[in-house]
Amino acid sequence: MKVIYKPKFLFQNLRFLENKAVLVENGIIKKIDDFEKVYFENKDAKIIKWDKLTMIPGTVNVHNHSFQSLLRSVATDKPFLVWRDEALYKFSPMLKEEDIYTGAFFAFTEMLRYGVTTVSDFFYVHNDGIKSDEAVIRAAKDVGIRLVLARTMYDWDGAPKGYQETIEVASKNIKTLAAKYQGDNMVTISPAPHSLHAASLDMIIKGHNLAKELNTKCHIHVAEEMFEVNDTLKNHGLRPVELLDKIGVLDERTVAVHSVWLNEKELRLMGQRKVNLAYCPSSNMFLADGVTNIPELIKNGVTVGLGTDGACSNNRISVFEEMRMVSLLQKVNNLDCTIINYNEAFAMGTENGGKVLGIQVGKIEEGYMADFVGIDADDLSLQPIYSENQSLIPNIVYSMQPNAISNVVVAGKERVINGNVVSVNEKDVVKKVKDLIGRLN
Ligand SMILES: [Zn+2]
């Protein structure tokens, strides 16, 4: 089916253009041109007019753990290992397949409402098989959000049993899912060996080889906390990024999450190997992890996308929020207010996210997925607008509040209209979550 979107303004190449139309066919952007031209050539298309809305790309959340939305406010403001034991390890073993679905359904509904059109869910509560993974996929499809399932590989035996798999079983499950969803634009399966502290080196190597075989990215947490650096130095005589390089898994397929504790040599290696970074500034602040050296990584050639991380270590799950945070945190850490500007922050939350995940999202351009956000530029939080081209992006990054997000489109379909998620009744989501928490408590 063909649809023509005609927004009040269209954001393209750092400019806001009037009287433009975007033709969408089968969920993909087919043409962008003057409205009259597009309409004349496609009179059979349905026209959706956004008379009051400005169209910008949908945001891309490159790192999240959807089930953690259910743990929001549990063991908050506690040190990482206390939180891990009192929240994560206590509650996650209780989650059955339908609970995993509820957590993902809740997380994805909230994200979509706040303009996330693609999310990468780094998912590890497998519970022996692929049914829980498929519950996450089902939730994404029911909500209408695009999903990258970074399917975790985990063989450290100190964690709950439901996370753990052998290398053979994890590989088989990833391959089964990848085959099942091959050709589905709404779902991508990527291997994700958890980290150097939760996956063996053989498992990490296998995950990277699988990514090559499936032609996807390979996600891994890297040096989020100092303990990982101390561990790898003690056990291997090398720092985390050096060790990953030595075992041959550091390249343009690698999506390194966090990467807080890197020395100069590692910062250089990340660039030389063209690694992608999933950066989660709010989460790093919330957990007091530290500050990743973003300016140096960018200078060295690393592509940086933004992630919210799980909703219990943030505790918001909006990529617009992360755009603001990456800029503010890096400014104060470097005592330099020019270090990350609003255009760079906006690109990290949109087109860079697409590059990090290896899919055609985050840009309004022919051939890209038709994922958009329609913002109400008359919202109080976006005033004043001296000129669209000069004021809108800085206001979106630094001052916009979620109520300015009016409509959200994924794969050409309006999934949020006038601030309401179309396929989901928000009251039902809240009831489902309340019922589940009542049972777990
Ligand atoms: Zn994570």
Boltz pocket constraint, residues with backbone or C-beta under 6 A from the ligand:
constraints:
  - pocket:
      binder: B
      contacts: [[A, 63], [A, 64], [A, 65], [A, 122], [A, 221], [A, 257], [A, 309], [A, 310]]
      max_distance: 6.0
